[in-house]
Amino acid sequence: MRRGTGTWGIAPFDNDTAADFGDELDAAAWEEREPMIRKTLRRAAAPADCLDAPDAERAVAAAALVVSQHPAGEPEWAGRRSSCAAT
């Protein structure tokens, strides 16, 4: 578990919450991973007055994993920096 850094970039896993989610998936058995991703996306999509930042960060990471499995190849963000990123 990472502590003290917060957010360090603009990619889906460039924050503590999403990185921890990735670590949890890595530690989970293969057959547990898809249900974990589905649960995360369902929680973010559930009706609510607002979506808390940690739930949103996990959902973005989960969605990135789903998109990365698309047969067209690499995710769009791979290897790119935002024009907003500090230089």
N, C-alpha and C positions, 0 to 999 in steps of 0.2 A: 504494500500500500504506500502510495506517495503522499508526502505531506509538505506543505509550505511553498509550493510553486504555483498553484492555481491554474492559470492558462498560459501556455508558452507559444502558441501558434494558432493557425486558422483551420487546420485539418480536423477531421471528425474525432480523432483520438488525442488532440493536443490540449487536453485539460485533465485535471486529476480524476474527476468523476468518470469520464469516458475511459481513461487509461485503466482505472480500477475495474471497470466493467470488462474490459479486454482481458485483464488478469484473471477475473472470475471465470470468464469463458475458457481461457487457457487451462485453468485448473479443473474445470468440469469434465466429466466423461463425455465422449463424443455424442452419445444419444441424448444428453441433457442440454446441449448447446442450442439446438433449434427451439425447444420450449422456452429457454431463457430469453432468446431474442424475441420470440412472439409475445411473451409476457411483458417485456419492456415496451414493445410497440403498442400493445393493447392499452397499457397504462397511460401512455402519452396520448392516445387517441380517445380515451374515455371522456365523456362529458364532465366538465369541471369549470369552475369560475376562472381558474388560471392554471397554468402548467408551471410547476416549480422548476427552477433552473437545473437541479440535479436530474430530475426526470427527463427534461428536455435534452440535456447533454448525453444521457444514456441512450435516448431515442435516436438522436442524430448518429451516434456510433453504431447502433443496431441497424439503422437504415443504410448506413455506409457498407456494412457487411453484406446486407442483402444485395445492394447494387453491385458490389464487387464480384458477385457470382454471375452477373450477366454475361452471356456468351460473347459479347462484343469486346471484352477484354478489360483493360485497366480502368479503374475509376477515373473520372474526369479530373479530379483534383491532384492526382498523382504527379509528382514532379513539378508542380506549379506553385508559384507564390502569388499572393494577392497583390494588386497594385496598391493596396492600403497598408501592406506590411512594412514595418520599419526597415530601412536599408542601412 
